[in-house]
């Protein structure tokens, strides 16, 4: 991880610690965990809160094409950096809670959503809006991948129940600062 990644991330965290989930970008071990189930065949991928693009790079290494990436970032300081680093991706400056209001795709072609958002620090209504919006774009067999630094899934059981979703931990690492876990959130009863 270079200073080119750490400095903008740290500056954004200092300005608004509640909006930026961690003090520094995620390391390579947790990045590999986040994208381990995603390949070029997954199809379009939405990334929420890409920051400096650590997970984005890991997605590209897994064979996902830049043109299949939609990067949704709320931190304006990250937008030019993302546009420079990933010129073939669609970079959107917006709040992930607005996913339902926007028309990013026709139908539900998305195979995966990768989220670096700090859901633990968000009110339940916002978490619900983010998940409902994301699942509006996901294919029936698609999945939402969420990093967390907490001891359990950052999405409350009540929200999962309300949206008919299930969560399972697909990996954790202590080789990240802070230690991290990755959860796959999917539909309980996918309708094909």
Helices and strands as residue ranges (DSSP letters): H 3-15, H 28-35, G 40-42, E 45-48, H 54-61, G 66-68, E 69-73, H 76-85, E 90-93, G 96-98, E 110-115, G 119-121, H 124-137, E 138-148, H 157-162, E 165-173, E 180-187
